[in-house]
Amino acid sequence: MRLCCEELTCCKYSYINQENVRITTTSVVEVRELVLDNCRSNEGKIEGLTAEFVNLEFLSLINVGLISVSNLPKLGKLKKLELSDNRISGGLDVLAEKLPNLTHLNLSGNKLKDISTLEPLKKLDGLKSLDLFNCEVTNLNDYRESVFKLLPQLTYLDGYDVEDREASDSDGEVDGVDDDDDEEDEEGEEEDFDEEDDDDEEGAEGEEEDEEEDLGIEGEVEDEDDEDDDEEVEAVKGEKRKREPDDEDDDDDDDEDDD
């Protein structure tokens, strides 16, 4: 279930289930994805964002005016956190305490200047991907080597691994968050293909039936033509039979006249 800022403030959440039916609920327990981009924070807090989202796995807080992450609620199942385009300059030590299962962290476009500000991320044992695009820290000499050395658990930094190989799309997804949507799309495509195949088969069957009907009509016409020909032949024979006695009478009259 995915939730946006407007739905959060009205305390009613709507989402599309596996049967492609829109469900409306007031239960935060069902929410797995929460997108609050451009919602303005108040003293580092987002109204309605609480620890009640116990099953939340994806949280996006892009451009919400955060200065620190100290007021984030504890979200034990959160795996992916988007914090780009804020004003965070440090204080990352609370992440390990509040988000212990974090695997993807995007801090692009923040005010991080020194490698030392990233040191608290060492406590996030499951952290695989870290993005720091457009942060001043990326301008430091040996930036990539230093970050990979500081955070050996990392697989990707700014979308590339330690050998500069780009992350695949599957590596950028959070397990269990995007897979369901992909499966629903694939199932929908398969259903569309099946429906098209059924329509094609029905169309082919209809064409065959039309052809059979056409052949049947042609056969009936031919039979009628044959019957008409037979009737004509019989009529001709009948006329011949009628004429033959008359011809004999005419011959007899001719013989009498000769006598």
Buried (B, 14 or more C-beta within 10 A) or exposed (E): BBBBBEBBEEEEBEBEEEEEEEEEEEEBEBBBBBBBBEBEBEEBBBEBBEEEBEBBBBBBBBBBBBBBBBBBBEBEBBBBBBBBBBEBBBBBBBBBEBBBBBBBBBBBBBBBBEBEBBEBBEEBEEBBBBBBEEBEBBEEEEBBEBBBEBBEBBBBBBBEBBEEEEBEEEBBBBEEBBEEEEEBEEEEEEEEEEEEEEEEEEEEEEEEEEEEEEEEEEEEEEEEEEEEEEEEEEEEEEEEEEEEEEEEEEEEEEEEEEE
